[in-house]
Amino acid sequence: MKPGRWGSYRHTTHLQTPWHLLVELRLYILALALAMVLAPSRCAAETGAPALQLDRADFVLSDASEPPPDTAAWTPQRLPDNWLVSRPGAQGYGWYRVQFDLPRDPDQLYAAFMPLLETFGALYVNGVYVGQTGDFELISRAEQGPQPFAQGAPPVLLGFPPRLFSIRRELVHAGANTIHLRVWVKPGTRGAVSGMTIGPEPLVRAAYDHRFFLTATGPRMIVVGSAGFGIFILLLWLRRRHETMYGYAGLTALAFAVFIAGRYVVTDPPIPLPYWGLVVWSGLEAYIVFMCLFALRYGGWRQPCWERWLWAYLIVSPVIDYASFVGIGGWVPQQWWLMTFVLTSVYVVLFWTIAWQRWTSETLGLAIAGSFKFVISVNERLLAYPIELPRYQPYAYVPMFMMIGWILIDRFVRSLNESEKLNAELEERIAQKQTELARSYERMQAMQRQQAVVEERGRLMRDMHDGIGAHLISTLSLAEHREGARPEVVAALRECLDDLRLTIDSLEPTENDLLPMMGNLRYRLDERLRKQGIDLKWKVKQVPELACLTPQNVLHILRILQEAFANIVKHAHATTIEVETGLDQDGKHVYIQVRDNGKGFSGERTGRGLASMRHRAKIVGGRLHIEPSTVGTTLNLLLPIS
Amino acid sequence: MITVMVVEDDPAFLTRFCGIVGSNAELELFAAVGDLASARQAMSEAGPDVLLMDLGLPDGSGIDLIHDTARRYPHTDIMVITVFGDEDHVLASIEAGATGYILKDSLPVEVVQLIKQLRAGGSPISPVIARQLLKRLKPADSTPSTVAQGTPLSPRETEILGLVAKGFSFGEIAKLLGVSQHTVVAHVKKIYQKLAVHSRGEAVYEAGKMGLI
């Protein structure tokens, strides 16, 4: 495997260079951005007073199975150490020697913490073995076997693992102490050895735990979460195929899970390294390609040409990557990995363009989340990055993860709300239609009733016209022409006719208008009153419509008024009658007032007629007041408006 | 001299109306007949000044005769003789071209007075009829349902008809509006004509609809 692949560990870093200060500054900014995930990773170890930070060591390349004596060819070596950089081409066994002073004998369990030991390692304290990572037996067995590293080959030990070695307290003492670390570096891998923190076990373990969480537990959670999220979105997409955007979002999450699992979680690849590298790299490339496709779809751009190029990249990349792993093809495959940055830039630009076009919290969030990933990638892979520092790459997708989740929730909730609103509106409209229907049904019924009245009236009219009417008219004619006919008979016949006309008038459609009905009464009576020498003063005013004016009620009202007029004509000897209408003071009634200037009448004389008038008034729902006085009588009929 | 023709199938009333006409010096009997055919024959050459006619005739509806007469002799004033002066009969007659109606049992004085009034300009309208006229002749565009299109009522005519519908007499209306009674009567006659003009085409249909024979 070529070193360029894994980014920054090509460079050794020295804490004092300005370059490293710049890295520190970047880290500081990044740390702020990652506040949620990042508890202060190195603090615990640094601030613990008794813990010692050891980064100066001596190194000797030696097969010795016990710590080499001080007389061996030790050369100073600053930690962290990366074999690919400090001794390219070297492999196999090597020894580190670290020395430190203690002011007094420790009184508790001690421990050594290495943020990174990405190889086989065995630790000796003051010459006594305390522990190891990886099985050295496997190495010797493989070396002695006919096919070294084929069957039962020692694992590669990848994934930035932190190590903790416990040290019994009697092994260290006041004064100078020496730690020996034996390592074995597999051919083609880097031997990454970080500095060491020595101190009381609880203190050192805290730093170890923190680091372990950050570089082992966290990435595992991310892998599980990302994979779950991806599957969830893909299932969603399967139900809604036309929303390809979600399909790409799901694939993005899955690809990211593969990449993070391969790079940060799996320490012992199940397949030979070049192929394993292909899987991991394809994961990363797929993640970036799908993110670009997602961005395109999210922005509503249909660019089949662009999409074809992206798919082509996805298909071609593994071939070129393989060429780079096996070291053929020259410059292009070697630098092909830079394409990931090109494409990452593409989707970042896409997201920002969308945000620029549609300035919403959603588009802005996506743009920021995309940029976040980009910045982390650049920081940890493109620029120099100290190998012993924790990698935040696994967390880089989290904001995007949350943004897409939020978009999904937002859309889901919004569509739910909309459908609820739609339902409510629909119900409201149905209710409206129902009331409209009910109303039109009522109208229809009213029209039917009216129609029935009209028909009935027509029938009655014809009957009266041809029957009673004709008979009455003939009888009247006979009576008038018969010599010596009694005038009372003629008068009675005329009254009969008038009465019949009153009945017919009452059948006329009033449309709840009182005045034409009263006018008609006047029209009928005027001539007769004039003959009696009575002056009729008509002082009617427009009044509100009366709901009570059904044909029956109209007849009642007409009869009341007819009776009132008859009384005046017969008994009062009046010369003037005033008829007035208007709105009553209470605003709920309309009054009809009939006032004469004749002599007032006493109750008993017109008792029966009056009782009948009152009765009719009551049926109509009104009230009748009669105020007799010495100069005339005033009759008030109150009719309810509603 | 006003020539009057009477069309009445009831002999007693025919006699009665003829008597009323004959006994007045200003009126002259043009013809007195008992059915449609005779009436048409009588009017084959010329029309009377006033045509008094019953609607229910043995050989058909008087409405047709009103219609024909109004068209042939525009100067003839047609008055319908009716028992009740009810809306259906009167409106149909007015629509056919009649300009007034008279109650069958009217006293001789009333008959003469009405004939003269009719000749002078217009005959009285009952409030219920007035309201029906208002409804049918409402100014255009308020209700497209009824007849009113082409010649809606003028504001003054509407006002007068409205007052009639409230029961005011022509005299009272003249006083209320500050015009002469004659003007009011003229307006009323115009209103009658408008309705007739409106509904000439529909008269037959209307008559049929109302079941008038």
Interface residues (C-beta under 8 A of the other chain):
Chain A: G458 M461 R462 M464 H465 D466 G469 A470 I473 S474 L476 S477 L478 H481 R494 L497 L500 R501 I504 D505 E508 D513 L515 P516 M517 M518 G519 N520 L521 R522 Y523 D526 E527 W538 V540 Q542
Chain B: D10 A12 F13 R16 G56 V83 F84 G85 D86 E87 D88 K104 D105 E110 P124 S126 P127 V128 A130 R131 V164 A165 K166 G167 F168 S169 E172 M210 G211
